[in-house]
Amino acid sequence: MITLIGFFGLFVGSFLNVIIERLPVGEQFFYGRSRCDACKRSLQWYEMIPLLSFLVLGGKCKTCHAVLSWQYPLLELSTGILFVVYYLFNQLQLYVDPITFVMNLFFISTLIILTVIDIKHGIIPDELVVANCAIFFLGTVLRLIFAITMGVALYPGAFILPFLSSITSAVLAGMFFYSIVWITKGKGMGGGDVKLAFAMGLILGHPQTLIAIYVSFIIGGFYAVILLISGKKRFGQTIPFGPFLALGGYIALLWGERLLQLYLTMFTRV
């Protein structure tokens, strides 16, 4: 199963590359042949095999010999690794709650996309936020249908409480980031971060959303200090925060409750 998940991640990563290249410029990514960025030649199927095609072609276009970006194989490999790591920590979920498992793989995929786009273009596309919101509501409905179909005994709190928890987490996360935008007049955070925090709140719920935000600020602050010390950034200059939110979201997805328990254990001992 690990191998299957890994290969699945490689092929998903290949598609994510297409989205990353086309979404910011408004191009369709569900149809249309992939092409070389230099000579615009449409690629054949054997030129789009994740990792393998890049290695066989020596990282160059078959026709014009233009050097291909390392983003393509690295993102494919990263997606495969992130999928496998998630599976290793949630093997039982695949069989007990496959809907949530698939939802979370989708969530991880959007985090990968927004990370690269935010780094390259400084934006977080609304489409990614809307997609996460849609997958949350779709997943909620599918879980309810699945439970009814399987004859699972239902009680109001089984679905209402987790649903309300996610809605509350989303609203509070969005309000928290909006307050930062309002206080800093847009210099500390952007509107994309607000919408991303809202979508993360829906998917992660409580307490994972809180962990995700906390971790993102810790890692983001540490990275900012390194940039200041190295002279690569000066006070007042901004850095994309989306990648840190994405990293915090992935970490919370894996170890959210464990990190919270560790924190509470350490706090109660003080």
VOTOR-694233 format. One line per 4 residues: number of its first residue (from 1); for each residue x, y, z of C-alpha. Coordinates in steps of 0.5 Angstrom, whole numbers, plus 500, padded with zeros to 3 digits. Example, Ala and Ser with C-alpha at 12.3 -4.5 7.8 and 13.67 -1.06 7.14 Angstrom:
# residues 2
1) 525 491 516  527 498 514 $
//
This chain:
# residues 270
1) 500 500 500  506 505 501  508 504 494  501 505 492 $
5) 501 511 496  507 514 493  506 513 486  499 516 487 $
9) 503 522 490  508 522 484  502 523 479  498 528 483 $
13) 505 532 484  505 532 476  498 535 476  500 540 481 $
17) 505 542 477  500 544 471  496 547 476  502 552 479 $
21) 504 554 472  497 555 469  492 558 475  496 564 476 $
25) 495 566 469  488 564 468  489 558 464  485 552 464 $
29) 489 546 467  483 541 467  484 540 459  489 542 454 $
33) 496 538 453  502 540 457  507 543 453  515 546 453 $
37) 515 553 456  521 554 451  519 552 444  511 551 446 $
41) 511 544 443  506 539 446  509 534 450  508 526 449 $
45) 505 522 454  512 518 455  515 525 456  510 526 462 $
49) 512 520 467  513 523 474  521 523 475  523 518 470 $
53) 522 523 464  526 528 467  531 523 468  531 520 462 $
57) 531 527 458  537 529 462  532 535 465  532 538 458 $
61) 526 539 452  527 533 447  526 538 441  529 545 443 $
65) 534 542 449  532 548 453  533 546 461  527 544 464 $
69) 526 547 471  527 543 477  521 545 480  517 539 476 $
73) 521 533 479  522 536 486  515 537 487  513 531 484 $
77) 517 527 489  515 532 495  508 530 494  509 523 494 $
81) 513 523 500  508 528 504  503 523 502  507 517 504 $
85) 508 520 511  501 522 512  499 515 510  504 512 515 $
89) 501 516 521  494 515 519  494 508 516  488 506 520 $
93) 484 512 517  484 509 510  480 503 512  476 506 518 $
97) 474 513 515  476 513 507  473 520 506  477 524 511 $
101) 483 520 508  482 523 501  479 529 504  486 530 507 $
105) 490 528 501  486 534 497  488 539 503  495 537 503 $
109) 495 538 495  492 545 496  497 547 501  503 545 496 $
113) 500 549 490  499 555 494  506 554 497  509 555 491 $
117) 505 560 488  505 564 494  513 564 493  513 565 486 $
121) 508 570 485  506 573 492  499 571 492  494 565 494 $
125) 489 564 489  481 564 491  480 558 487  484 554 492 $
129) 480 557 498  474 555 495  476 548 493  478 547 500 $
133) 471 550 503  467 545 498  471 539 499  469 540 507 $
137) 462 541 506  462 535 500  466 531 505  461 532 511 $
141) 455 530 506  458 524 504  460 522 511  453 522 513 $
145) 451 518 507  456 513 508  454 512 515  446 512 513 $
149) 448 507 508  452 502 513  447 502 518  451 506 523 $
153) 447 508 529  446 516 529  445 521 534  445 529 533 $
157) 452 530 536  455 525 532  455 530 526  453 537 528 $
161) 458 538 534  464 536 529  461 541 524  460 546 529 $
165) 467 546 531  470 546 524  465 552 523  467 556 529 $
169) 475 554 528  474 557 521  471 564 523  475 565 529 $
173) 482 563 525  479 568 519  477 573 524  484 573 528 $
177) 488 574 521  483 579 519  485 583 525  492 583 524 $
181) 491 585 517  486 591 520  491 593 525  497 593 521 $
185) 493 596 515  495 590 510  503 590 512  503 584 516 $
189) 498 580 513  494 579 506  487 578 505  489 571 502 $
193) 492 569 509  485 571 512  481 566 507  487 561 507 $
197) 486 561 515  478 560 514  479 554 510  484 551 514 $
201) 479 552 520  474 548 516  478 542 514  482 542 521 $
205) 477 544 526  479 544 533  484 544 536  488 543 530 $
209) 487 550 527  490 553 533  496 548 533  497 550 526 $
213) 497 557 527  501 557 533  506 553 529  506 557 523 $
217) 508 563 527  514 560 531  517 557 524  515 564 520 $
221) 518 568 526  524 564 526  525 564 519  524 572 519 $
225) 530 572 524  535 568 520  533 573 514  534 579 518 $
229) 541 577 521  543 574 514  542 581 512  537 578 506 $
233) 531 582 509  530 589 513  525 591 518  519 593 514 $
237) 520 588 509  515 583 508  515 575 506  510 571 504 $
241) 506 568 510  502 563 506  508 557 506  508 558 513 $
245) 501 557 514  501 551 509  507 548 513  503 549 520 $
249) 497 546 517  501 540 515  504 539 521  497 540 525 $
253) 494 535 520  499 529 523  501 531 530  496 536 532 $
257) 493 533 538  500 530 540  503 537 540  497 539 544 $
261) 498 534 549  505 535 549  504 542 551  499 541 556 $
265) 504 536 559  510 541 559  505 547 562  502 543 568 $
269) 509 541 570  511 548 571 $
//
